[in-house]
Amino acid sequence: MKKRTLTSLLAGTLLLLPAISMASPEDRAAAAQERQAELGDKLKDRTEKRAEGDADRQAAAEAKRAEIEEKIAQKKAEIEAKIAEQKADVEARRAEIEAKIAARKAEIEAKIAEHKADAEAKMAEHKEKAAAKQAEAEAKMAEFEEKAAAKQAEAEAKMAEAKEKAAAKQAEAEAKMAELEEKAAAKQAEFEEKAAAKQAEAEAKMAEAKEKAAAKQAEAEAKKAEWEARKSENRS
């Protein structure tokens, strides 16, 4: 639009050249100054509007970048909350397993003590009844102790198995937590990369706009120089 305006002004100036050439030198100089002032006002108005447009685009780019950074922070907070929740679940599960192991161990120890007390009572009874029964009572006591030892070994094996399973569960939970942290880091990097790309695009567009503005200004100056040259030719 600026190009058409300058062209129309130049065309109007050329149409006025015959009248200007017929006028006095003072009138011609005044007309030329008035025309040049009008061209300067037009150019100044276009430059101010272009500067306002550049400022608006810059503000829009800044607002977009702030919005992207806010979304990245929100997503990071959500991921950290999920990781903390899963970590708490793992800790609670581990505490539950340890409590069950302790309860089972106490139960087994109580049964062992019960069997032992029973064996000792029977042994005392057999001692009181007869010396002949002593060997039989000792044999039964040894049998009971063997069974108790077998039960204790079985209980310890089960307890070791439970501990192994608990450790495996904990390792699995930690692996999942590490995977979530890795995904969160990748997501954050992706958001940062997109934000950088948006900023680069905005800067490229701003540079393009500045380049176009410079080209328009150069074109206007060339038109002005051409008009000055024609004016000089008409004077001569």
N, C-alpha and C positions, 0 to 999 in steps of 0.2 A: 504493500500500500504506500509505503514511503517513496518507493521508486516511481510509482505512478504520479504521486503528488509533486515530486521534484521535476518529473518530465513535463507535467502540465504547467508548472511554474516557468520552466525554461521555454516551453512553447509560447506561453503568454508573453514572456519577455521578447521573444523573437518577433511576435506579431506587433509588439509595440515599437520595434526598432525603427520602422519608417517614421513614426510620429516623433520618436526621440531624436532621430537625425534632423528632423525639421525644427526641433525646439532649440532653445539657446543652450550653450554649454552649461550654464548654471542649472537649468531645468533638467538637462540630461544627467548631470551629476547627482542631483537630488533624487531623480527617479531611480537611478542605479543604486544609490545608498538605501532607498526605501525597499527596493526589491531584495537587496542583499540582506537587510535586516529581517525581512519576512522569511527568507530562506534560513537564516540563522535560528529564528524562533521555531520554525518547523523542525529543524534538526535537533534542537535542544529538547523539544517536547518528546520526540521519538526516543532520544537517549534516556530521558527520565523514565519513560514507560518501560523501556527495555531493562533498566536497572531494577525497577519494581518487580518485573517478572522474574529476574534472576534471584532476587531476595525471597520471593514466594516459593520458588522451586527449592532453594536451599533450606528454607524452614520446613517444607514438606519432607525432604530427605532426612533432616534431623529428627523429625517426629516419628518417621518410619523406623529409623534406627533405634530410637528409645523404646518403641513398641516391641521390636524384636528382642532387645536386651531384657525387657520385662518378662516376656514369654519364656526366655531361656532360664531366668532366675526362678520363675514359677515351676517350670518342669523339673529343674534341679532339686527344688525343695520337695516336690512330690516323690521323686525317686529316693531321696534321702529318708523321707518318712516311711516309705515302703521297706527300705533296707532295715531301718530301726525296728519296725514291727516284726519282720521276719527274724531278726536277731533275738528279740524278746521271746518269740515263740520257741526258738531253739533252746534258749536258756530255761524256759519253763518246762519243756519236754525233758531236758537233761535232769533237772531237779526232780521231776516226777519219777524218772527211771531210777535215780539214785535212792529215792525214798522207798520205792518198791524193793530194790535190792537189799536195803537195810532191814526192811520189815521181814523179808523172806529169810534173811540170815538170822534174825532174832528168833523167828519161828522154828527154824532148824535147830538152833542151839537149845531152845526150850525143850524140843522133843528129845534131843540127845541127853539133856539133863534128866528128863523124865524117865527115859529108858535106863539110864545109869542108876537112878534112885531105886527103880523097880528091881533091877538086878541085885543091888546091894541088900535090899529088903529080903529078897528071896534067899540070898546067900546066908543072911543072919538066921532066917527061919530054918534053913537046912542045917546050920551049925548046931542050933538048939535041939533039933530032933535027933540027930545021931551023927556020930563021927564018921560012920560009914557013908552017910549021905554027903559028906564034905567034898569028896572028889567029884561027885555028880553035880553038886552045887557050883563048884569052881569051873567045871566044864561048861555048865549053862551060862555062868557069868562071862567066860571067855567068848562063848557064842554070841551073847548079847553085845559085848564090846566090839566083836568083829562086825556085827550088823550095824552097830552105831557108827563105826569107822567107815563102813561102806556108804552109809547114808550121808555122813559128813563129806566124804569125797565126792559123792554125787551132787550134794548141795554146792560144794565149792566149784565143781565143773559147770553147773548151771549158772552160778554167779559170775564166773569168768566169761561164759558165753553171753550173758546179759551185758556185761561191761564192754565186750567186743562189739556187740550190736549197737550199744549206745555211742561208742567211739565212731563207728561207721556212720551212724546217723548224723553225728556232729560234723564229721568230715564232709558229708554230702551237703549239709546245710551251709557250711563255710564255702564250699565250691559254688553253690548257687548264689550266695551273697557276693562272691568275687565276680561271678558272671554278670550279676545285676549292676555292680559298680562299673564294670568294663563297658556295658551297654550304655549306662548313664554318661560315661566320659565320651563315648562315641557320639551320642546324641548331642551333647553339649558342643563338641567339635563341629558337628554338622550345622548346628544353629549359628555358631560363630562364623563358619565359612560362608553361609548364606548371607549373614549380615554384612560381611566384608564385600561380598559380590554386589549386594544392593548399594553399598556406599560407593564402590568403584563405578557402578553404572551411573549413579547420580552425578559423580564427579565428571565422568565422560560426557554426559549430556550437558553439564554446565560449561565444560570446555568447548563443546560443539556450538553452544549458544553464543559464547564469547567470540568464537571464530567467525560465526555468521555475522555477528554485530560488527566486527572489525571489517569484514568484507563489504557490508552495507555502507559503512562509513567511508571506506576507500572509494567505493563507487560514487558516493555523493560528492566526495572531494574531486574525483575525476570529472564529474558532470559540471562542477563549479568551475574547474580549470578550463573545460571546453567552452563554457559560457563566457568566461573572461576572455578567452582567445577570440571567440566570435565577436565579442563586443569591441575588442581592439581592432579587429579587421574592419568592422563597420565604421569605426571612427576614422580609420585611415582611408 
